[in-house]
């Protein structure tokens, strides 16, 4: 594991040095294929959105503003911190956290294990998807406002076209500070979310996600 993390950290340094290189993708060919566009219409107001608003089924109100990456299960809207950085209940960052290991999510057959080390700014996440771990746009119409739903549809459309019809899973990453949330399609192996570098190994219904806190250097 240490050797693997060292190799990925080397990739992180190279990636962060290129401002316009934010992801590595393996898109499918769209030659001679008609592109599809997936859409959905929200049934709720922005104030009731599970991501950018306040909704009792979502933990976003608790995590909002914490500068860290989390896991969100779009079906249940359960959320957990990746512990790449650690915060107390008042939202204050903890700098002497011992790190943690937890089974952060178990929905049906899907399962997520999180091993965070905030002192080093690293989190190792194993996701084992179930047979039903697919986004349901119709269901999300009652959980997300139109702006957030459009972001899901945009990524689902990309997957349908770039990923040769790939259906997105319903376990995503979310940046609690910026409220950006990202799918983990099979054609992406690395990308940046604000100050966080994400590396993904895809393997037959499972993903291993390594998250590194990698803020850009600023002149003193």
N, C-alpha and C positions, 0 to 999 in steps of 0.2 A: 504493500500500500504506500509506504513512504517513497519508494522509487517511482511509483505511478504518479503520486502527487507532485514530486519534483519535476517530472517530465511535463505535467500539465501546467505547473507554475511557470516553466520556461515558455510554454505557449502563451500563457497569460501576459508575460512581459512583452512578448512580440506583438500580441494583439493590442495591448493598451498603448503601444507606441505608434499605432496607426489609427489616427483619429477617424478615418472614413471606413475602417474595416470593423463592422460591428457584429458580423455573424458569418458562420461558414455553413453553407447549405448545399444540398445535393438535389436540386429540383429535377422533377421528371420532365420529359419533353412534352411540349404542348403543340408540336407541329401537327397540322392536319386534324386537330382536335378542337371542338367547340368549347370555349371556356364557359363555366357555369358561374352564377352569382347567387350566393345564399343570403337571404334576407329574413328578418323577423320584425314584428311590431310589438313594442313594449305595451303592457297593460297597466303600468304603475308610473307614478310621478318620481322625479329625481330624488325627492326627499325620502322616499321609501326604498331606494335602491340598496341592495345588499353590499355593493362596492363603494359607491360614492355618497350614499345617503345613510340613513339609520333604519335598520330593520332588525327585529328581535331574533330572527333566525340566523343572523350573521354576527361574527365577533369583530367585524371591522371597526366598530366604534371603540373597542378596547385597544386594537393594534394601531389605529390610524395615527400617523405622524412618527411612529417608530422607524428609524432609518435601518431597516433590515428587510430581508426577503423571507416570505412565508409560503406556505402551501395552502391552496384553496381547492376544495372539492365542490365543483360547480353544481352538482346535483343536490347535495345537502346544505351547501354553503358553510360547511365546517372549515375552520381555518386554524393553522398552527404556525408558529415561528420556526424557521429553520435553525435558529440559534447560531447563525453565522456572526451575529452580534446579539448581545443580551441586554434586556431592559427589565426594570422592576414594574410593579403594578401602576406606579405613578408616571411611567414613561421615561424615567431617568436611566441612562445607560449604566450598566454594571461593568466595571473594568477588571474585577478580580473573580469573575465567574469561573467555576471549575469545569464548565462544559456539561453536556448532558447527552444521554441516549434515551430515546423514547420511541414507542410505537405511536406515532402521531395520528394515524387515521386508519380506520378499518370499516369500510362501507361495503357490505355484501361480501363479494369475493376479492375486492380490491384492498390492498394493504400498503401502508407507508411506514418506513422506519427512518428515524432521523437521528443522526449522530453529529451534534454541533460542538465546536471548539471556538467560542467567541474570543478567547485570548489570542488566538492565532488568526481569527477571521476566516475560518474554514467550516464548512458543513458538508457532510456526506449523507445523501438521501437515497434510499432504495425504494422504488415504487414497483409493486407487483399488481398489474392491472387485472381486473376481472373481465369476464365475457361481456358484461353490460356496462363497462366503463367508457361510455360514449356520451358526448354532449347531446343534450336534447334542447334544441332551440325553442320548441313550443313551451317547454317547462320554464325556460329562462325568461320568457316573456312576462312571467309573473314575479320575477326575482330581480331583474335588472332594468334600469332606466334605458331610454332609447340610445343615449350616448354609449353606455357600457355594452349594451346589446350589439350595437354596430361594430364595436371592437371585436366581439366574439365572432360575428358574422364575417368580418374582414379576414380574420385568421382562418376561419373554417373554409372560406372561399379560396384562400391561398392554398390550403391543404388539398382541397378538391382538385385544383388545377396543377399546382406544382408537384403535389404528392401522388399524382395519378389516381385520384379518387380516394385518398386516405381520409378516413373519418377520425376526427380528433378525439382524444380521451378527455375525460371530465376532471382530471387532476392537473391543475395548472400552478405556475409560480405567480406570486403577487408581491409587488414592492409596496410595503405598507406606508411609506413616505410619499411616493409619487402616485400611488394607486394604479400603476401600470400592472397589467396582468397578461401572462404569456402562456401559450400552449407549448407542448413539447412534442412537435411532430417528428416523424422519423427522419426527415431530410435535414434537420438542424442538429449539429453536434456541438456548436458553441455559439454564444452570443453574449452581449453586455446588457445589463439592466442597471442604468445609472452607474453607480460605482462598484457594481458586482459583476464578476466574470462567471459565466455559467458553462460548465462542460458536461455533456450528456453522452453516456454509452447506452445505445439501444440494443436490446437483446430479447427477441421472441416474447413479447408481452410484458417485458420488464424494462425499466429504465434505472440506471444509476446516475444520479445528478450530484456533481461536485460544485459547490458555490464558494467563491473566494471574494473576500472584501479587498478590492483593488482600486482605491481612490487615486485620482490623478495627482501627481506632484505639483505643488504650487510654490512659487518663489517666495522666500522668506523676506 
